């Protein structure tokens, strides 16, 4: 051992300095390119999200405008309504069950 402490610092060898600068430049260029791709990905996701929100709000406003609710502008809330006519019979299941039980009950 020469008694010199191991220190990390600039080398006096010009080839090592040039090689370290080249490696540093490649690393910085790679980081910049990767950062640009990540930034573009975030911008793309944000643009899609803004587009989805804009289309959804437009659709919702259109739906509200065309609706005939209490706040709608349409004075005739029933338009283009089709009616189906028919007959029906109301069946009271509780009364029907009581009637059947009373006729089938042998105690009465």
C-alpha positions in Angstrom: 0.0 0.0 0.0 1.2 3.4 -0.8 -0.6 5.1 2.1 -2.8 7.2 -0.2 -6.5 7.1 0.7 -8.8 5.9 -2.0 -10.7 9.0 -3.3 -13.3 9.2 -6.1 -12.4 12.2 -8.1 -11.4 13.4 -11.5 -8.7 11.3 -13.1 -5.7 13.0 -14.7 -5.8 10.5 -17.6 -7.4 12.2 -20.6 -8.7 8.9 -22.1 -10.6 8.1 -18.9 -12.0 11.7 -18.7 -13.2 11.5 -22.4 -14.7 8.0 -21.8 -16.5 9.2 -18.6 -17.9 12.2 -20.5 -19.1 10.0 -23.3 -20.8 7.6 -20.8 -22.3 10.5 -18.9 -23.6 12.0 -22.2 -25.2 8.7 -23.2 -26.8 8.4 -19.7 -28.2 11.9 -19.9 -29.4 11.5 -23.4 -31.2 8.2 -22.4 -32.8 9.9 -19.4 -34.0 12.8 -21.5 -35.5 10.5 -24.1 -37.1 8.3 -21.5 -38.4 11.4 -19.7 -39.9 12.7 -23.0 -41.7 9.4 -23.6 -43.1 9.4 -20.0 -44.2 13.0 -20.4 -45.8 12.2 -23.7 -47.6 9.2 -22.1 -48.9 11.4 -19.3 -50.0 14.1 -21.8 -51.7 11.4 -24.0 -53.6 10.0 -21.0 -54.6 13.5 -19.9 -55.8 14.4 -23.4 -57.9 11.2 -23.6 -59.3 11.9 -20.2 -60.2 15.5 -21.2 -61.8 14.2 -24.4 -63.9 11.6 -22.5 -65.0 14.2 -19.9 -65.9 16.7 -22.7 -67.9 14.1 -24.6 -69.7 12.9 -21.4 -70.6 16.5 -20.4 -71.9 17.3 -23.9 -73.9 14.1 -23.8 -75.3 14.9 -20.4 -76.2 18.5 -21.4 -77.9 17.2 -24.5 -79.8 14.6 -22.5 -81.0 17.3 -20.1 -82.0 19.6 -22.9 -84.0 16.9 -24.6 -85.6 15.6 -21.3 -89.1 16.7 -20.4 -88.6 16.8 -16.6 -89.7 19.6 -14.3 -86.8 21.8 -15.5 -87.2 20.9 -19.1 -88.2 23.6 -21.7 -90.7 21.2 -23.3 -94.3 22.3 -22.5 -95.7 19.0 -23.8 -94.0 16.3 -21.7 -95.8 13.4 -23.5 -94.8 13.4 -27.1 -94.3 10.4 -29.3 -95.9 8.2 -26.6 -97.5 5.0 -27.7 -100.3 3.4 -25.7 -101.2 -0.3 -25.6 -104.8 -1.1 -24.9 -105.9 -4.3 -23.2 -108.0 -5.9 -20.5 -106.8 -7.1 -17.2 -108.1 -8.9 -14.2 -106.9 -8.1 -10.7 -106.2 -11.3 -8.7 -106.0 -10.9 -5.0 -103.8 -13.8 -4.0 -104.5 -13.5 -0.3 -108.2 -13.5 -0.7 -108.0 -16.4 -3.2 -105.8 -18.4 -0.7 -108.3 -17.8 2.1 -111.2 -18.9 -0.1 -109.4 -22.1 -1.0 -108.5 -22.9 2.6 -112.0 -22.3 3.8 -113.5 -24.7 1.2 -110.9 -27.4 1.9 -110.9 -27.1 5.6 -112.9 -30.2 7.0 -113.4 -28.6 10.4 -115.9 -26.0 9.0 
